[in-house]
Amino acid sequence: MKIYIMIFLAIAITGCSTSQNIEVPSKILLDGDTRFIVQRDSKSFGSLVNYTIMDNDKIIGTLGSGGKLIWDRDQSDLVLTAISTFGKDIISSPIQGIKKNHGYRYELFNKEGYFYFVNSAKYKERVSNIVLKNGFDSK
């Protein structure tokens, strides 16, 4: 019985972490690029499950409860994918019409035990903490 408690605690402690496989971008957004943020709230339901986040076939990182992944990319269409730690849940969302010099925020949202990508539309305008390389302030 103690071994099961130890395993559960080990998963609970390490299973909730977020790690990014690619470099986190600076506040400077290169002209022509687009910034993506995928985040997840820290609610208790499903908090022990991490999700591998992919931009097309590129692994961006692992998203845990309360985590955030940030990356810059070109404006080509993408399929945003999240695969759960256990491979049971796969969420895929095609995203088209991406505009350069803009930021997009998506939340991995839990509703009744199912996870969804939810577009935070209010974030589509230029992100206040991003400055374009050419000096144009995005505020």
The 8 nearest C-alpha neighbors of each residue, nearest first, counted from 0:
[[1, 3, 2, 4, 5, 6, 7, 8],
 [2, 0, 4, 3, 5, 6, 7, 8],
 [1, 3, 5, 0, 4, 6, 7, 8],
 [4, 2, 6, 0, 5, 1, 7, 8],
 [3, 5, 7, 1, 2, 6, 8, 0],
 [4, 6, 2, 8, 3, 7, 9, 1],
 [7, 5, 9, 3, 8, 4, 2, 10],
 [6, 8, 4, 10, 5, 9, 11, 3],
 [7, 9, 11, 5, 10, 6, 12, 4],
 [10, 8, 6, 12, 11, 7, 13, 5],
 [11, 9, 14, 7, 13, 8, 12, 6],
 [10, 12, 8, 14, 9, 13, 47, 7],
 [11, 13, 9, 10, 14, 8, 15, 16],
 [14, 12, 10, 15, 11, 16, 9, 8],
 [13, 15, 10, 11, 47, 16, 12, 49],
 [16, 14, 63, 64, 47, 13, 49, 46],
 [15, 17, 63, 14, 13, 18, 62, 64],
 [18, 16, 62, 63, 61, 66, 15, 19],
 [19, 17, 61, 60, 20, 16, 62, 68],
 [18, 20, 60, 21, 59, 61, 68, 17],
 [21, 19, 60, 59, 18, 22, 58, 61],
 [22, 20, 19, 59, 23, 60, 70, 58],
 [21, 23, 24, 20, 19, 70, 69, 59],
 [22, 24, 69, 70, 21, 25, 19, 68],
 [25, 23, 70, 22, 26, 71, 69, 27],
 [24, 26, 27, 23, 28, 129, 22, 130],
 [25, 27, 129, 130, 128, 28, 24, 131],
 [28, 26, 130, 25, 131, 129, 132, 29],
 [27, 29, 131, 130, 132, 129, 30, 26],
 [30, 28, 132, 32, 131, 31, 27, 100],
 [29, 31, 32, 131, 132, 100, 28, 133],
 [30, 32, 99, 100, 29, 33, 73, 74],
 [33, 31, 73, 99, 72, 100, 29, 30],
 [32, 34, 99, 101, 100, 72, 71, 102],
 [35, 33, 71, 102, 70, 103, 101, 72],
 [36, 34, 103, 70, 69, 102, 104, 71],
 [35, 37, 69, 104, 68, 105, 103, 38],
 [38, 36, 105, 68, 106, 67, 104, 35],
 [39, 37, 67, 106, 66, 107, 68, 36],
 [38, 40, 107, 65, 106, 66, 64, 67],
 [39, 41, 65, 42, 64, 38, 66, 108],
 [42, 40, 65, 64, 43, 39, 46, 66],
 [43, 41, 44, 40, 46, 64, 45, 65],
 [42, 44, 46, 45, 41, 64, 47, 40],
 [45, 43, 46, 42, 112, 109, 47, 41],
 [44, 46, 47, 48, 43, 112, 42, 64],
 [45, 47, 64, 43, 48, 44, 15, 42],
 [48, 46, 14, 45, 15, 11, 49, 10],
 [49, 47, 46, 45, 84, 83, 14, 50],
 [48, 50, 63, 84, 62, 83, 15, 61],
 [51, 49, 83, 62, 82, 61, 81, 84],
 [50, 52, 61, 82, 81, 60, 62, 83],
 [53, 51, 81, 59, 60, 80, 61, 58],
 [54, 52, 58, 80, 57, 59, 55, 79],
 [53, 55, 79, 57, 56, 78, 77, 58],
 [54, 56, 78, 77, 57, 53, 79, 80],
 [57, 55, 54, 53, 58, 78, 80, 79],
 [58, 56, 54, 53, 55, 59, 52, 60],
 [59, 57, 53, 60, 52, 54, 56, 20],
 [60, 58, 53, 20, 52, 21, 19, 57],
 [61, 59, 19, 20, 18, 52, 58, 51],
 [60, 62, 51, 18, 17, 50, 52, 19],
 [63, 61, 17, 50, 49, 66, 51, 60],
 [64, 62, 15, 49, 17, 16, 66, 65],
 [63, 65, 41, 46, 15, 66, 39, 40],
 [66, 64, 41, 40, 39, 63, 67, 38],
 [67, 65, 63, 64, 17, 39, 38, 62],
 [66, 68, 38, 37, 39, 69, 62, 36],
 [67, 69, 37, 36, 38, 19, 70, 66],
 [70, 68, 36, 35, 23, 67, 37, 24],
 [69, 71, 35, 34, 24, 23, 72, 36],
 [72, 70, 34, 33, 35, 32, 24, 73],
 [71, 73, 33, 32, 34, 74, 70, 35],
 [72, 74, 32, 75, 33, 31, 71, 99],
 [73, 75, 97, 99, 98, 33, 32, 76],
 [74, 76, 73, 77, 97, 95, 96, 72],
 [77, 75, 95, 94, 74, 97, 96, 78],
 [78, 76, 94, 55, 93, 79, 54, 75],
 [77, 79, 93, 55, 92, 94, 54, 80],
 [78, 80, 92, 54, 91, 53, 93, 77],
 [81, 79, 91, 53, 90, 52, 78, 92],
 [80, 82, 52, 90, 51, 50, 89, 53],
 [83, 81, 89, 51, 50, 86, 88, 90],
 [84, 82, 50, 86, 88, 85, 49, 87],
 [85, 83, 49, 86, 50, 48, 82, 51],
 [84, 86, 83, 87, 88, 48, 82, 49],
 [87, 85, 83, 84, 88, 82, 89, 50],
 [88, 86, 85, 83, 89, 82, 84, 90],
 [89, 87, 83, 86, 82, 90, 85, 81],
 [88, 90, 82, 81, 83, 91, 87, 86],
 [91, 89, 81, 80, 88, 82, 115, 92],
 [92, 90, 80, 79, 81, 89, 78, 93],
 [91, 93, 79, 78, 94, 80, 90, 116],
 [94, 92, 78, 77, 79, 95, 91, 76],
 [95, 93, 77, 76, 78, 92, 96, 79],
 [96, 94, 76, 97, 93, 77, 75, 78],
 [95, 97, 98, 76, 94, 74, 75, 77],
 [96, 98, 74, 95, 76, 99, 75, 94],
 [99, 97, 74, 101, 96, 100, 33, 102],
 [98, 100, 31, 33, 32, 101, 74, 97],
 [101, 99, 33, 31, 32, 30, 98, 102],
 [102, 100, 125, 33, 99, 98, 124, 34],
 [101, 103, 34, 123, 126, 33, 35, 125],
 [104, 102, 35, 123, 122, 36, 34, 105],
 [103, 105, 36, 119, 37, 35, 122, 118],
 [106, 104, 118, 37, 117, 119, 116, 36],
 [107, 105, 38, 117, 39, 108, 37, 116],
 [106, 108, 116, 39, 115, 38, 114, 117],
 [107, 109, 115, 114, 106, 116, 117, 110],
 [110, 108, 114, 113, 112, 115, 111, 107],
 [109, 111, 113, 112, 114, 108, 115, 44],
 [112, 110, 113, 109, 114, 44, 108, 45],
 [111, 113, 110, 109, 114, 44, 45, 108],
 [114, 112, 110, 109, 111, 115, 108, 88],
 [113, 115, 109, 108, 110, 107, 112, 116],
 [116, 114, 108, 107, 117, 109, 113, 90],
 [115, 117, 107, 106, 108, 105, 118, 114],
 [118, 116, 106, 105, 115, 119, 108, 107],
 [119, 117, 105, 120, 104, 116, 106, 103],
 [118, 120, 104, 121, 105, 122, 117, 106],
 [121, 119, 122, 123, 118, 104, 103, 124],
 [122, 120, 119, 123, 124, 104, 118, 103],
 [121, 123, 120, 124, 119, 103, 104, 102],
 [124, 122, 103, 120, 121, 102, 125, 101],
 [123, 125, 122, 126, 101, 102, 121, 103],
 [126, 124, 101, 137, 102, 127, 123, 138],
 [125, 127, 129, 128, 102, 124, 137, 122],
 [126, 128, 138, 129, 137, 125, 130, 136],
 [127, 129, 126, 26, 130, 137, 138, 27],
 [130, 128, 26, 126, 127, 27, 137, 28],
 [129, 131, 27, 136, 137, 28, 26, 135],
 [132, 130, 28, 135, 133, 27, 134, 29],
 [131, 133, 29, 134, 27, 30, 28, 130],
 [132, 134, 131, 135, 30, 29, 130, 136],
 [135, 133, 132, 131, 136, 130, 27, 137],
 [136, 134, 131, 133, 137, 130, 132, 138],
 [135, 137, 130, 138, 134, 131, 129, 127],
 [136, 138, 130, 125, 127, 129, 135, 126],
 [137, 127, 136, 126, 125, 128, 129, 130]]
